Amino acid sequence: MKNHIINKLFETPFGDYTLARIPDNNKNLFAWNAADHYLLKHLFSLQQSGDVDLSGARILILNDAFGALTIPLAQFSCDSYGDSFVSHTAIKQNCLHCCPDDLDKVNFLKTSDQFNGYYDIVLFKEIKNQAFLQEEMENIAQHIRPDTLIMGGIMAKNLQKNTIKLLNHAIGDTQASLAWKKARLLFVKPVATAAQNKKQIQIKQYQLEQTGETIYNLANVFSRNKLDIGTRFFLQHLPHGRDYKAIIDLGCGSGILALKMAQQYPQAKITCIDESYMALSSAKMTLEENLTIAGRDICYRAGNALTDYPADSTDLIVCNPPFHQQYVVGDDIAWQMFKQAKKTLLKGGELWIVGNRHLAYHVKLQRLFGNYKQIAANNKFVVLKTINN
């Protein structure tokens, strides 16, 4: 069969852009989907008809993964809000490539930032985490007017049953469009009472079994209501037997592994790394609640795995790798983590991971490091160790 060339040009009514994903290991995946097309197509038609004036409008874009919404609208100036360091990095890199003069017109907002003033247009991509979607919509309700244009985009297969109910409660009357290329739009009409529904930021917490330590989780953290079963298994088989000086909890989430490593190795430098700003805030709360922090060398770093982290700098990396990026499932992120771990570890340094057995991470470790050891296994998970020789 002949090799086929995939066209990575994102053609929109506002211009054509070559966009890349981060990570971009799977060349069959695009940095946009039909929902992005649909949103921009409809917005352009509203502009052409005179129903919307983009010039001078305050535009807010929520949950843009790689810039498919932000970059076409950067020419008008916009705020791009999200919980992902990787997404913000991808948008900046794509903007520098496609329209460098417009980068200064984009204001990037992290989930720890506050919205200011009122927006005329709000565009959002529905995300898998409904708790996070609800929280950001309740926050946005304080910054819209009755005439604010609010539209969301989602692939029809990913539209969750509770989404319309959630939007009805947080913002106002919500209607779904007919499908176009397997995508749908959500039109949200603000109502005056929605702004009264704002809640304080919801911080979930639970106690670890046996020890009773309190674990904190903000809305966009994985398994925020209870300890996930992979981490539970990993906690039974943590690294031991060496005097580690520098330890990284890679993809730290709520900071459970970092907490245990900090307790076991009180003289070690502990670094929590995650691409989620909410995860880092959660990890910081977890460690500060359960440790005496004074004098401890603990760092919290937003990052694209170990990209730009100093080489040959770490004795130990512990990791429970994610195997999905929003609705896309795969091992691309784990593969990136493993490759970068090899660069980051000192000679003789160790990488310890937990993963689902069916993901066969041992094959990747053997290929990269030339060795691996199975520390423990049950019917679902495996704990593996590899040494950087």
N, C-alpha and C positions, 0 to 999 in steps of 0.2 A: 504494500500500500504506500502511496506517495505521502511524503511529509506535507502537512498542511500548515499554512501560515495563519495565525490568529491575528485579526485586526484589533489592535488595542486603542484605536482612535474613538473617543467618546464624542459622538456628534450630537450637539444640542442646538436649540434655536438661538442660544446666546453665543455660540461659538463652538469650535471643535478643539478637543483637548486630548493629549496622550497622557493617560493616567496609569500609575503603577500601584500595586498593593504592597503592603508591608506586613509580614514577610512576603516575598514574591517567589517562593520556591516552586509553587505549582503554576506553571505557565498556562494552564487551561482555565484559571480563574481570572475574573475581571474585577476592576476596581469600582464597578458600578453595576446596577441591574436595571430591569425595566421599570421598577418603582421610581428610580431617580429620573429616568426618561420621562415618565408620566407626570411627575411633579413639575419638572421644568417646562414640559410641553404645555401643561395647563396654565402655569404662571405666565408664560409668554403670551398665550391667547388672551389672558386677562389684561395684560399690558397693551396688546394690540387693539383691543376693544375699548381701551380707555377706562376700564374698571379698576385698574391698579396703576399707580405711578411709582415705579421703582426708584426714580431719581429723587434723592432726598429722604426716602423712606428708611425707617429704622428696621433692619432685617435681622432676625435671629434664626439660626440654623442649629437644630439639636441632633446629636448622635450621628453626624456625618463621619463615615468610616475612613474614607480615603480622599475626600474632596470633591466628589461628584456633584454635590450641591453647592458647596462653598466656593469652588473655583469659578464656575460660570457666573456667580453672583458677586464675586469679589469686586468687580468693576463698579458696583453700586455702593460698596462698603457694607460690611455685615459683621455680626458677632457669631462665632462658631463655638458652640458649647458642647462639652462631653467629658467623660470620665477616663478617657483613654489617652495616655501619653503617646502610644503608637499611632493612633489616629491623628493626633495633632501633628506629629512628626511627618506622617504621610501627606497630610494636607499642605504643610509648609514645603516639603520637597517637590510635590507635584506643582504647586503654585510657582515655585522658583523655576521649574522647567517650562511651564506653559505660559505663565503671565507674570513674570517677576516684578513688573511695575505695580501690580495689584496687591502684592503681599502685605504692604503697609496698610492696606485698606481693610484687612481682616483683623479683628480683635478676638484673640483666643481666650476662652473662659474655661477654667477648670471647675470641677464640681465643688471645690472649696471657695470659689469666688462668688460674689453676690451680684445679682442682676440690678441694674440701675435704670430708672426711668421707665418709659412705656415703649412697646414695640408696635409697629404698624403691620408687620408681616412676620409670622412664625411658621417655619417649615420644619418638620421633624420626620425622622425615620423611626418606625416602630422597632423596638428592641425586644430581645427575648426575655429580659428580666422585668417582670411587671411591677415589682416593688420599686425599682429605680424609676421606671416610666411614671408611675404614680407620683413619686416624690418630686420629680422635676416638673410635672404638670401642675401640681399644687403650688410650687414656687412660681411658675410662670403666670399663674392666675392673678398674681399681685401686680403684674407688669403688662397687662393688656387692657384694651378698651373694648367697648361693645362692637366697634367697627373694625377691630383687628382681624386681618385675614389669617386664619390658622388652617394649615393643610398638612396631612401626613401621608407618607408613602410606605407601602408594604407589599411584598409578594403575597399573592392570595393564599398560598399554601401555609404561610407563616402567621396569618391573621388569627390571633388567639381569641377565644370566646369572650373573655372578660375585658378585652381592650375597649370596646365601644362603651360598655358600662362604666369603666374606669374614667374615660374621657368625659362622659356625660356628667359624672360626679365632680370631677376636678375642674372642668372648663365650661362645658355647656353642651347643647344638643349636637350630637355627632351622627353623621350619615356616611355610609360607605358607597363609593361609586361602583359602577359596573366594571368588570375586569377588562383590562387592556394589556395584551401580551403577558397574561398571567399575573398582572399587578393590579392593585387597587389603591384608590385615594381615599383618605378620611377627611371629611370637611367638618370642622368644629366651629360652632357658632357660640361665642361667649355669652354668658348670662351674668347679670349683676351679682347674683348670690354666690357664684363660684369662688370669688375672691375671699368670701367668708369661710371657706372650707380649708384654708391653709392650716397645716399641722406643723409642729416642730419637727426637725430632722429626726427620723426614727432610727435609733441605735438599738439593735438587737443584742442581747447578751445571753450567754448560757455558762454553766459551770462544767469544767472538765470532770469526768468521772474519776473516782479515786482521790484526786488531789483537791478538787473544789475550786480551782483557779478560774477566774472570770475571763471569758473571751468576748471581745467586742466586735461587732460587725455592722458597718453601714450598708446602705440599701443595695449597692452593686457588688457586694462581696459574695463569692461562691459559698454555698451551703451556710447561709447566714443564721439559720435557726438552730442548727445542731452540728456537732462534729461529723464531718463526712467520713465514710467508712474506709476510704483509702488512707486518710491521715491517721485514723484510729489504729489501723494495722501498722503504719509506719512508726507510730509512737512506741510500739512494743519492740521495735528492732532498730533503735537509733544508733548512730556511730558511737564508738567507745574505744578505749584502749590507747589513744594517742593524745598528746598535749597540743591540740590545735590552737594556733595563734590568731588566725583570721578565718572567719566562717561567713558564708553567704547563704541566706534563705532566699532561693531564686523562685520568683512567683509566690511571694510570701503570704498573700491573702491576709487573713486576720492575725498572722504572726505566731501561730502555735509552734511551729518548728523552731523559729527564732527564739521564742521564749524558752523552750526546752534546752536548746544549745547554750543559751546565755546562762541558764541555771547550772548546767553541767560543766561549763567552761567559763568561770567568772572572769578570767584574765584575758579572754579572747575578744578581739574586735568583731562585732556582729553587724552585718549589713543586710537590711531587708530591701529586696528589689521587687518591684511589681510595676506593671504598666497601668494599673488602676490607681488613680489618686485616692479613691475611697478605701482601697485595700491598704495603702500606706498609712492613711489616717487611722484605720482600724488597728493595724499592727502596732502603731505608736501607742494607742490607748491600751491595748492588751499588755504590752511590755511595761508601760509605766504603772499600770494597776498592780502587776504581779512581781515586779522587781524593784530593788533599791537602785535607782538609776544613777544616783550621784557617783561620779567617778568612773562610770561605765563608758566604754567606747562603742556606742550604738549609732548606726547611720540608717536613714530611710531615703531611698533613692528611686525616683520615677525613671523607668528606662525601658528600652526595647530589648528585653532579656539582658544580655551582658554586652551589648553594643557599646563601644567607647569605654568599657571598664578596663582598668590597667591590666596588662598581660603579666603572667608570672607573679601573681600577687596574693594568692589565696591558698590556704591549706585544705579547706573543706567546703564543698557546695552540697547542700541538701535541697531536694526539689521534688515536688509533686506536680509534674508537668500538665498543663491544660491540653485537652485534645479537641478543642473547638474554638472558633473565633466567630462570635455571634452564632449565626445559623449554619456556618460551614464547619463540618467535622473533618478532622484529619490530624496527621502527626507533624505537620510543617513546623509548628511552634516548638514542639519537643526536639525535633531535629536541629533547629537553630540553637536551642538552649544547649544541647549536648556539644555541638561544634564549638560554640563560644566558651563553654566550660573548659574544654581542652586548652584553649588559649589562655584562659584566666588562671588556671591552676598552676601552682608551682610544681616542679619535678617531684614526684612522689605524692602530690596532692590527690585527694579523693573526691569523687562524685558519688553521692548516694541518692537513689531515686526510688519512688514507689509508682507503680502503674498497673493498669489492667493487664492481665496475662495475655489477652488476645492481641495487644498492641505490639508484642514481641520487641520490646525495647532492647533486649539483650543482643539482638542482631546488630542494631545500630551502635551499641557500645563496643561490641567486638570489632566492628569495622573501623570505628574512630580510634579507639584506645588500644586495640589488640588484646584486650582482656576484659573479663567481668567475673564477678562472683555472685551467685544467688545467696542472699542472706537469709531470706525466708519466703514462703509462699503459702497461700491458701487457695481455695477454689476460685477466687476472683482476682486477687492481687498478688504482686511479686515485689519484693524489695531487692534491689540490685546495687552492687558497689563496683566501681571501676577505679583503677589507679593510673595517674598520668605519668607513665614511665619515660 
